[in-house]
Structure formats: C-alpha cells, structure tokens
Amino acid sequence: MGEVREVRVSSVSQTFMKFFRGSSGPETIPAQGSQKLTRRSSGLGELSRTWDSAENLCVLDLGSTSPTNIRHFTEHGHRIYSEDLLTASTDPELLTKDEQGNAILDSRKFLADNLVYPAAHFDFVLCWNLPDYLDESLVKPVVGRLWSVLKPGGMLLAFFHTRDAGPDSPCHRFHIVGADTLEMQKIVLRREARRGPTGAVHTAVSEGFQLQRVFNNRHIENLFRDFASIKFFLARDNVREVLVVR
C-alpha cells in the first residue's frame, strides 16, 4: 500500500498534518553519490503561473516524499498530498494472472489501496514520469482514477521519454526549485533482503525502476482521451512534457 501524506498551512504558522499508510513494498531512496541535475520545464512554468496567483489549492504529487515540494506548496498556502505509486506497485500481493495465464498486476486491488480520494478533490496532479515506469497493467486504470479525482478544469503534468532517451534511462525524483526549474535526483530501490542470526534486517539496493515502454504522441493522446485538452512541450533532454486539462 502506498504512503500518503497531506500537508496543510495556516495563515499564522505552517502546521504539518501527515497521514501515513504503510507500504509492504520496497523503499525508494536517493542514489548514493548521484549527481543532482536541473532542468527547465515549460509545463511546470505554465502550472506555476496558476498556483502562484491562486489560494487554497489542493495538489497531488505522485512521487516519493519531497520536502522541497512540500515546502514549495505550503509556503504558497496550498495543500499537498504525496503518493509513491511506483513503490506501491512492487507489492508482491498484487501479482495475479490474466485469462491467458500471463502474469499481471491486479489493478482493482491496487486502486483499492492507492489513490483513494473523493471525486473532484485536486486542482493539480504532478504525475512526473510515472506512466513510463509503471507496470503496463496499471497505467490506464491509474490515469482513469486520476481523471476522477481531478476537479473539472484541473490540470495534470506528465513526462514521457522519447525513443532517443534509450532503454536504460534512469528513474528520477523531481524537486521544484523554481517557477520553471526542477532538480532531478536518481532513485534506487532498497529491499529487505534477509534477517541475520540476531534478527537484524539486512537490506539490498537495486538499480531502481526500469523504463517499461516509450509512448508516441498517438498513444499519449489515447491515454488521456477522456480529458478536455492536451498540450505537448518537447524538451531538449529527450523528454516530452504533457499538460492535460480535466
């Protein structure tokens, strides 16, 4: 089950209210010694112009908890929720088989434990590069749930790799450090490997999430076909930014 956090801010002082749901999957951690990269984001810049001029917005951040992002939104008087769906998708209890006997993840069970919010709850969703790394069987169900929890007119920002990015493109965590600037940090997975003779837990670190697929423009348009509009931004780092409106 994924971790969920909500952070609110009062007019007098910042009060952090966190709601946790334990995860049975591995934990994501920054790669030791990994270089932090920055990138400009046209999609983020467009979103920033909206949330900088509004009050009491509700934002969903679909990545491992980022204190930088929490601070960014609470300082603007907004609420932010965070769910690490990639980590939640590694829960072994999700494994099942389809009618042909192929191994898939149980999307109904996944959505029963994750993205559990009232309809039309969020003004913005920061999807980051989730669709590129999420298991195929979960992508469309997750996008459908995101449509339902967005308010009419709400916006979702997602990043998609182009074919030139290559199959070994690392999965990054994105931290908002400016109106149109992101800091990228490679993430890895930390798993409980075994218990030693004293009962101590030994952990193992893997390289992280693997790129599952590359969407072309037609596939992306089909993925977000229930949304009212879609806008593409082509970046220089072999990434297409997509901004959709509910």
Secondary structure, DSSP 8 states (H G I E B T S, - for coil): ---EEEEEE-SSSEE--------SS-EEEE-TT---EEEE-HHHHHHHHHHTS-SS-EEEE-SS--HHHHHHHHHTT-EEEEE-HHHHTT-GGGEEE-TTS-EEE-HHHHHHHSS---TT-EEEEEEETHHHHS-HHHHHHHHHHHHHHEEEEEEEEEEEE-GGG-TT---EEEEEEETTEEEEEEEEEEEEEEE-TTS-EEEEEE----------HHHHHHHTTTSSEEEEEE-TTSEEEEEEE-
